[in-house]
Amino acid sequence: EYFGLAFQITDDILDVTGDAEKLGKEVGSDDKNHKVTFVSAYGLTGAEKMAAASVAKAKEAVLSLNGKTAHLLWLADFLLSREA
């Protein structure tokens, strides 16, 4: 749940701050299409804080699992630095 939320928030952030070539779509398309996003609702800084909090919660959930989870922790961290 938290991983999916973090993914959506970072997707909304990338629509504002991303590189169109890397994203494969026009930057700002959500705003042009009048979509309500985390950035439009909470501002860029608020959305970034929400993404980081969601990743932290996702990592807490992963750490409660038994077994090898390093790849899941890496994937959660990757959400905050992805470019596409």
N, CA, C and O atoms as a printed pandas DataFrame, in Angstrom:
     atom_number atom_name residue_name chain_id  residue_number  x_coord  y_coord  z_coord
0              1         N          GLU        A               1    0.824   -1.192    0.000
1              2        CA          GLU        A               1    0.000    0.000    0.000
2              3         C          GLU        A               1    0.872    1.263    0.000
3              4         O          GLU        A               1    0.665    2.164   -0.812
4              5         N          TYR        A               2    1.833    1.319    0.901
5              6        CA          TYR        A               2    2.685    2.512    0.974
6              7         C          TYR        A               2    3.604    2.625   -0.226
7              8         O          TYR        A               2    3.901    3.727   -0.687
8              9         N          PHE        A               3    4.057    1.482   -0.734
9             10        CA          PHE        A               3    4.892    1.508   -1.932
10            11         C          PHE        A               3    4.103    2.081   -3.106
11            12         O          PHE        A               3    4.607    2.936   -3.835
12            13         N          GLY        A               4    2.886    1.621   -3.288
13            14        CA          GLY        A               4    2.038    2.120   -4.372
14            15         C          GLY        A               4    1.749    3.600   -4.229
15            16         O          GLY        A               4    1.750    4.336   -5.216
16            17         N          LEU        A               5    1.502    4.042   -3.000
17            18        CA          LEU        A               5    1.254    5.457   -2.750
18            19         C          LEU        A               5    2.486    6.282   -3.092
19            20         O          LEU        A               5    2.381    7.322   -3.743
20            21         N          ALA        A               6    3.655    5.819   -2.653
21            22        CA          ALA        A               6    4.896    6.530   -2.956
22            23         C          ALA        A               6    5.136    6.584   -4.462
23            24         O          ALA        A               6    5.594    7.601   -4.984
24            25         N          PHE        A               7    4.828    5.497   -5.157
25            26        CA          PHE        A               7    4.995    5.481   -6.610
26            27         C          PHE        A               7    4.112    6.550   -7.255
27            28         O          PHE        A               7    4.574    7.290   -8.124
28            29         N          GLN        A               8    2.854    6.635   -6.842
29            30        CA          GLN        A               8    1.935    7.614   -7.425
30            31         C          GLN        A               8    2.367    9.042   -7.114
31            32         O          GLN        A               8    2.316    9.913   -7.982
32            33         N          ILE        A               9    2.785    9.277   -5.898
33            34        CA          ILE        A               9    3.231   10.631   -5.535
34            35         C          ILE        A               9    4.447   11.024   -6.360
35            36         O          ILE        A               9    4.506   12.137   -6.881
36            37         N          THR        A              10    5.421   10.121   -6.485
37            38        CA          THR        A              10    6.606   10.462   -7.280
38            39         C          THR        A              10    6.257   10.626   -8.751
39            40         O          THR        A              10    6.880   11.428   -9.446
40            41         N          ASP        A              11    5.277    9.886   -9.231
41            42        CA          ASP        A              11    4.823   10.069  -10.607
42            43         C          ASP        A              11    4.250   11.483  -10.794
43            44         O          ASP        A              11    4.513   12.142  -11.800
44            45         N          ASP        A              12    3.474   11.927   -9.822
45            46        CA          ASP        A              12    2.929   13.281   -9.880
46            47         C          ASP        A              12    4.038   14.330   -9.809
47            48         O          ASP        A              12    3.973   15.348  -10.497
48            49         N          ILE        A              13    5.038   14.089   -8.994
49            50        CA          ILE        A              13    6.172   15.014   -8.875
50            51         C          ILE        A              13    6.931   15.073  -10.197
51            52         O          ILE        A              13    7.288   16.156  -10.662
52            53         N          LEU        A              14    7.178   13.913  -10.801
53            54        CA          LEU        A              14    7.903   13.879  -12.069
54            55         C          LEU        A              14    7.149   14.588  -13.181
55            56         O          LEU        A              14    7.769   15.114  -14.106
56            57         N          ASP        A              15    5.833   14.612  -13.110
57            58        CA          ASP        A              15    5.060   15.329  -14.123
58            59         C          ASP        A              15    5.315   16.829  -14.052
59            60         O          ASP        A              15    5.054   17.550  -15.015
60            61         N          VAL        A              16    5.820   17.300  -12.923
61            62        CA          VAL        A              16    6.135   18.719  -12.752
62            63         C          VAL        A              16    7.625   18.981  -12.950
63            64         O          VAL        A              16    8.007   19.972  -13.571
64            65         N          THR        A              17    8.460   18.095  -12.423
65            66        CA          THR        A              17    9.902   18.361  -12.384
66            67         C          THR        A              17   10.726   17.514  -13.342
67            68         O          THR        A              17   11.921   17.759  -13.508
68            69         N          GLY        A              18   10.112   16.529  -13.970
69            70        CA          GLY        A              18   10.851   15.559  -14.771
70            71         C          GLY        A              18   11.299   16.069  -16.129
71            72         O          GLY        A              18   10.994   17.191  -16.534
72            73         N          ASP        A              19   12.014   15.229  -16.799
73            74        CA          ASP        A              19   12.527   15.473  -18.142
74            75         C          ASP        A              19   11.621   14.724  -19.125
75            76         O          ASP        A              19   11.477   13.505  -19.040
76            77         N          ALA        A              20   11.022   15.452  -20.041
77            78        CA          ALA        A              20   10.067   14.858  -20.983
78            79         C          ALA        A              20   10.688   13.705  -21.763
79            80         O          ALA        A              20   10.023   12.700  -22.014
80            81         N          GLU        A              21   11.932   13.836  -22.142
81            82        CA          GLU        A              21   12.597   12.785  -22.916
82            83         C          GLU        A              21   12.725   11.498  -22.093
83            84         O          GLU        A              21   12.495   10.403  -22.607
84            85         N          LYS        A              22   13.087   11.633  -20.830
85            86        CA          LYS        A              22   13.228   10.464  -19.963
86            87         C          LYS        A              22   11.868    9.871  -19.612
87            88         O          LYS        A              22   11.723    8.653  -19.511
88            89         N          LEU        A              23   10.873   10.735  -19.427
89            90        CA          LEU        A              23    9.542   10.267  -19.052
90            91         C          LEU        A              23    8.786    9.644  -20.217
91            92         O          LEU        A              23    7.930    8.781  -20.024
92            93         N          GLY        A              24    9.108   10.088  -21.421
93            94        CA          GLY        A              24    8.393    9.600  -22.593
94            95         C          GLY        A              24    7.041   10.262  -22.765
95            96         O          GLY        A              24    6.190    9.776  -23.510
96            97         N          LYS        A              25    6.847   11.379  -22.068
97            98        CA          LYS        A              25    5.599   12.138  -22.205
98            99         C          LYS        A              25    5.896   13.599  -21.860
99           100         O          LYS        A              25    6.921   13.920  -21.258
100          101         N          GLU        A              26    5.001   14.441  -22.246
101          102        CA          GLU        A              26    5.144   15.865  -21.997
102          103         C          GLU        A              26    5.055   16.151  -20.496
103          104         O          GLU        A              26    4.155   15.656  -19.818
104          105         N          VAL        A              27    5.981   16.942  -19.988
105          106        CA          VAL        A              27    5.941   17.357  -18.592
106          107         C          VAL        A              27    4.830   18.389  -18.436
107          108         O          VAL        A              27    4.649   19.251  -19.297
108          109         N          GLY        A              28    4.096   18.300  -17.348
109          110        CA          GLY        A              28    3.008   19.229  -17.096
110          111         C          GLY        A              28    1.682   18.789  -17.672
111          112         O          GLY        A              28    0.716   19.551  -17.656
112          113         N          SER        A              29    1.621   17.574  -18.182
113          114        CA          SER        A              29    0.384   17.103  -18.812
114          115         C          SER        A              29   -0.763   16.962  -17.812
115          116         O          SER        A              29   -1.924   17.158  -18.168
116          117         N          ASP        A              30   -0.440   16.621  -16.556
117          118        CA          ASP        A              30   -1.501   16.505  -15.559
118          119         C          ASP        A              30   -2.187   17.850  -15.340
119          120         O          ASP        A              30   -3.414   17.928  -15.280
120          121         N          ASP        A              31   -1.390   18.897  -15.222
121          122        CA          ASP        A              31   -1.949   20.238  -15.020
122          123         C          ASP        A              31   -2.755   20.677  -16.245
123          124         O          ASP        A              31   -3.848   21.228  -16.111
124          125         N          LYS        A              32   -2.217   20.433  -17.421
125          126        CA          LYS        A              32   -2.922   20.810  -18.652
126          127         C          LYS        A              32   -4.245   20.072  -18.802
127          128         O          LYS        A              32   -5.190   20.587  -19.398
128          129         N          ASN        A              33   -4.303   18.855  -18.252
129          130        CA          ASN        A              33   -5.527   18.055  -18.314
130          131         C          ASN        A              33   -6.402   18.241  -17.072
131          132         O          ASN        A              33   -7.379   17.519  -16.871
132          133         N          HIS        A              34   -6.035   19.220  -16.245
133          134        CA          HIS        A              34   -6.797   19.577  -15.042
134          135         C          HIS        A              34   -6.985   18.399  -14.092
135          136         O          HIS        A              34   -8.044   18.236  -13.486
136          137         N          LYS        A              35   -5.944   17.583  -13.971
137          138        CA          LYS        A              35   -5.994   16.451  -13.056
138          139         C          LYS        A              35   -5.602   16.913  -11.648
139          140         O          LYS        A              35   -4.699   17.731  -11.477
140          141         N          VAL        A              36   -6.283   16.384  -10.670
141          142        CA          VAL        A              36   -5.898   16.630   -9.289
142          143         C          VAL        A              36   -4.784   15.644   -8.947
143          144         O          VAL        A              36   -4.948   14.431   -9.073
144          145         N          THR        A              37   -3.664   16.181   -8.519
145          146        CA          THR        A              37   -2.504   15.358   -8.193
146          147         C          THR        A              37   -2.038   15.708   -6.782
147          148         O          THR        A              37   -2.532   16.653   -6.167
148          149         N          PHE        A              38   -1.088   14.940   -6.287
149          150        CA          PHE        A              38   -0.522   15.258   -4.978
150          151         C          PHE        A              38    0.168   16.614   -5.008
151          152         O          PHE        A              38    0.128   17.350   -4.021
152          153         N          VAL        A              39    0.794   16.950   -6.115
153          154        CA          VAL        A              39    1.470   18.244   -6.229
154          155         C          VAL        A              39    0.450   19.378   -6.269
155          156         O          VAL        A              39    0.646   20.403   -5.615
156          157         N          SER        A              40   -0.627   19.213   -7.019
157          158        CA          SER        A              40   -1.628   20.281   -7.089
158          159         C          SER        A              40   -2.357   20.449   -5.755
159          160         O          SER        A              40   -2.778   21.555   -5.414
160          161         N          ALA        A              41   -2.507   19.371   -5.008
161          162        CA          ALA        A              41   -3.221   19.429   -3.733
162          163         C          ALA        A              41   -2.350   19.873   -2.565
163          164         O          ALA        A              41   -2.822   20.580   -1.674
164          165         N          TYR        A              42   -1.082   19.464   -2.560
165          166        CA          TYR        A              42   -0.218   19.705   -1.403
166          167         C          TYR        A              42    1.022   20.535   -1.710
167          168         O          TYR        A              42    1.808   20.832   -0.810
168          169         N          GLY        A              43    1.202   20.911   -2.966
169          170        CA          GLY        A              43    2.409   21.636   -3.359
170          171         C          GLY        A              43    3.566   20.669   -3.556
171          172         O          GLY        A              43    3.526   19.527   -3.100
172          173         N          LEU        A              44    4.587   21.144   -4.237
173          174        CA          LEU        A              44    5.733   20.286   -4.535
174          175         C          LEU        A              44    6.429   19.818   -3.259
175          176         O          LEU        A              44    6.727   18.633   -3.113
176          177         N          THR        A              45    6.684   20.731   -2.347
177          178        CA          THR        A              45    7.366   20.369   -1.105
178          179         C          THR        A              45    6.527   19.403   -0.283
179          180         O          THR        A              45    7.053   18.435    0.267
180          181         N          GLY        A              46    5.231   19.657   -0.196
181          182        CA          GLY        A              46    4.348   18.755    0.542
182          183         C          GLY        A              46    4.315   17.374   -0.066
183          184         O          GLY        A              46    4.338   16.375    0.653
184          185         N          ALA        A              47    4.260   17.305   -1.395
185          186        CA          ALA        A              47    4.251   16.008   -2.080
186          187         C          ALA        A              47    5.566   15.268   -1.852
187          188         O          ALA        A              47    5.569   14.056   -1.636
188          189         N          GLU        A              48    6.670   15.988   -1.898
189          190        CA          GLU        A              48    7.972   15.350   -1.655
190          191         C          GLU        A              48    8.038   14.779   -0.242
191          192         O          GLU        A              48    8.552   13.679   -0.043
192          193         N          LYS        A              49    7.526   15.511    0.734
193          194        CA          LYS        A              49    7.505   15.013    2.117
194          195         C          LYS        A              49    6.599   13.790    2.244
195          196         O          LYS        A              49    6.931   12.835    2.946
196          197         N          MET        A              50    5.460   13.824    1.564
197          198        CA          MET        A              50    4.545   12.679    1.598
198          199         C          MET        A              50    5.173   11.453    0.952
199          200         O          MET        A              50    4.999   10.336    1.439
200          201         N          ALA        A              51    5.900   11.653   -0.141
201          202        CA          ALA        A              51    6.577   10.528   -0.802
202          203         C          ALA        A              51    7.608    9.911    0.131
203          204         O          ALA        A              51    7.684    8.690    0.262
204          205         N          ALA        A              52    8.400   10.756    0.776
205          206        CA          ALA        A              52    9.424   10.252    1.698
206          207         C          ALA        A              52    8.784    9.515    2.873
207          208         O          ALA        A              52    9.292    8.478    3.298
208          209         N          ALA        A              53    7.687   10.032    3.397
209          210        CA          ALA        A              53    6.998    9.372    4.508
210          211         C          ALA        A              53    6.419    8.031    4.063
211          212         O          ALA        A              53    6.466    7.059    4.816
212          213         N          SER        A              54    5.882    7.970    2.864
213          214        CA          SER        A              54    5.329    6.722    2.347
214          215         C          SER        A              54    6.417    5.683    2.134
215          216         O          SER        A              54    6.209    4.501    2.409
216          217         N          VAL        A              55    7.568    6.111    1.651
217          218        CA          VAL        A              55    8.691    5.188    1.482
218          219         C          VAL        A              55    9.149    4.675    2.844
219          220         O          VAL        A              55    9.446    3.489    2.991
220          221         N          ALA        A              56    9.206    5.549    3.828
221          222        CA          ALA        A              56    9.605    5.122    5.170
222          223         C          ALA        A              56    8.634    4.078    5.718
223          224         O          ALA        A              56    9.060    3.093    6.321
224          225         N          LYS        A              57    7.344    4.286    5.513
225          226        CA          LYS        A              57    6.341    3.321    5.973
226          227         C          LYS        A              57    6.459    2.003    5.209
227          228         O          LYS        A              57    6.306    0.929    5.792
228          229         N          ALA        A              58    6.729    2.082    3.913
229          230        CA          ALA        A              58    6.913    0.867    3.111
230          231         C          ALA        A              58    8.111    0.073    3.629
231          232         O          ALA        A              58    8.053   -1.152    3.740
232          233         N          LYS        A              59    9.190    0.777    3.945
233          234        CA          LYS        A              59   10.388    0.110    4.449
234          235         C          LYS        A              59   10.137   -0.512    5.820
235          236         O          LYS        A              59   10.659   -1.587    6.117
236          237         N          GLU        A              60    9.345    0.152    6.652
237          238        CA          GLU        A              60    8.982   -0.436    7.952
238          239         C          GLU        A              60    8.255   -1.764    7.746
239          240         O          GLU        A              60    8.526   -2.749    8.432
240          241         N          ALA        A              61    7.338   -1.770    6.799
241          242        CA          ALA        A              61    6.584   -2.993    6.519
242          243         C          ALA        A              61    7.509   -4.094    6.009
243          244         O          ALA        A              61    7.380   -5.252    6.408
244          245         N          VAL        A              62    8.434   -3.738    5.133
245          246        CA          VAL        A              62    9.377   -4.719    4.589
246          247         C          VAL        A              62   10.250   -5.283    5.703
247          248         O          VAL        A              62   10.517   -6.485    5.740
248          249         N          LEU        A              63   10.692   -4.419    6.607
249          250        CA          LEU        A              63   11.568   -4.876    7.689
250          251         C          LEU        A              63   10.872   -5.839    8.639
251          252         O          LEU        A              63   11.537   -6.568    9.375
252          253         N          SER        A              64    9.555   -5.852    8.632
253          254        CA          SER        A              64    8.817   -6.780    9.494
254          255         C          SER        A              64    8.727   -8.179    8.886
255          256         O          SER        A              64    8.269   -9.114    9.542
256          257         N          LEU        A              65    9.160   -8.321    7.647
257          258        CA          LEU        A              65    9.106   -9.613    6.963
258          259         C          LEU        A              65   10.316  -10.466    7.303
259          260         O          LEU        A              65   11.378   -9.945    7.645
260          261         N          ASN        A              66   10.153  -11.756    7.210
261          262        CA          ASN        A              66   11.278  -12.679    7.371
262          263         C          ASN        A              66   11.904  -12.920    6.009
263          264         O          ASN        A              66   11.229  -12.842    4.982
264          265         N          GLY        A              67   13.175  -13.209    6.005
265          266        CA          GLY        A              67   13.843  -13.556    4.755
266          267         C          GLY        A              67   14.663  -12.411    4.197
267          268         O          GLY        A              67   14.904  -11.397    4.853
268          269         N          LYS        A              68   15.076  -12.612    2.976
269          270        CA          LYS        A              68   15.927  -11.634    2.309
270          271         C          LYS        A              68   15.057  -10.500    1.753
271          272         O          LYS        A              68   14.207  -10.730    0.893
272          273         N          THR        A              69   15.269   -9.312    2.236
273          274        CA          THR        A              69   14.426   -8.184    1.837
274          275         C          THR        A              69   15.221   -6.997    1.306
275          276         O          THR        A              69   14.647   -5.945    1.023
276          277         N          ALA        A              70   16.528   -7.155    1.171
277          278        CA          ALA        A              70   17.368   -6.032    0.748
278          279         C          ALA        A              70   16.903   -5.448   -0.584
279          280         O          ALA        A              70   16.923   -4.230   -0.764
280          281         N          HIS        A              71   16.492   -6.292   -1.505
281          282        CA          HIS        A              71   16.054   -5.809   -2.816
282          283         C          HIS        A              71   14.767   -4.984   -2.702
283          284         O          HIS        A              71   14.573   -4.034   -3.459
284          285         N          LEU        A              72   13.900   -5.340   -1.771
285          286        CA          LEU        A              72   12.676   -4.573   -1.571
286          287         C          LEU        A              72   12.972   -3.215   -0.940
287          288         O          LEU        A              72   12.341   -2.213   -1.277
288          289         N          LEU        A              73   13.933   -3.193   -0.027
289          290        CA          LEU        A              73   14.335   -1.921    0.582
290          291         C          LEU        A              73   14.961   -1.013   -0.467
291          292         O          LEU        A              73   14.687    0.186   -0.497
292          293         N          TRP        A              74   15.805   -1.584   -1.330
293          294        CA          TRP        A              74   16.424   -0.805   -2.404
294          295         C          TRP        A              74   15.340   -0.250   -3.327
295          296         O          TRP        A              74   15.389    0.919   -3.709
296          297         N          LEU        A              75   14.386   -1.063   -3.678
297          298        CA          LEU        A              75   13.318   -0.627   -4.572
298          299         C          LEU        A              75   12.519    0.525   -3.959
299          300         O          LEU        A              75   12.168    1.476   -4.658
300          301         N          ALA        A              76   12.237    0.447   -2.683
301          302        CA          ALA        A              76   11.521    1.535   -2.007
302          303         C          ALA        A              76   12.338    2.822   -2.060
303          304         O          ALA        A              76   11.798    3.885   -2.366
304          305         N          ASP        A              77   13.620    2.737   -1.770
305          306        CA          ASP        A              77   14.487    3.929   -1.841
306          307         C          ASP        A              77   14.573    4.477   -3.260
307          308         O          ASP        A              77   14.630    5.689   -3.463
308          309         N          PHE        A              78   14.582    3.585   -4.228
309          310        CA          PHE        A              78   14.685    3.999   -5.628
310          311         C          PHE        A              78   13.538    4.918   -6.034
311          312         O          PHE        A              78   13.715    5.804   -6.869
312          313         N          LEU        A              79   12.377    4.710   -5.450
313          314        CA          LEU        A              79   11.216    5.545   -5.808
314          315         C          LEU        A              79   11.518    7.035   -5.646
315          316         O          LEU        A              79   11.035    7.855   -6.427
316          317         N          LEU        A              80   12.301    7.379   -4.651
317          318        CA          LEU        A              80   12.572    8.792   -4.384
318          319         C          LEU        A              80   13.598    9.399   -5.326
319          320         O          LEU        A              80   13.746   10.620   -5.378
320          321         N          SER        A              81   14.308    8.562   -6.070
321          322        CA          SER        A              81   15.337    9.081   -6.962
322          323         C          SER        A              81   15.080    8.758   -8.438
323          324         O          SER        A              81   15.875    9.123   -9.304
324          325         N          ARG        A              82   13.986    8.084   -8.714
325          326        CA          ARG        A              82   13.735    7.694  -10.108
326          327         C          ARG        A              82   13.491    8.913  -10.986
327          328         O          ARG        A              82   13.023    9.953  -10.521
328          329         N          GLU        A              83   13.811    8.764  -12.240
329          330        CA          GLU        A              83   13.680    9.868  -13.202
330          331         C          GLU        A              83   12.626    9.585  -14.266
331          332         O          GLU        A              83   12.330   10.444  -15.096
332          333         N          ALA        A              84   12.071    8.400  -14.241
333          334        CA          ALA        A              84   11.037    8.049  -15.237
334          335         C          ALA        A              84   10.061    7.060  -14.656
335          336         O          ALA        A              84    9.123    6.646  -15.337
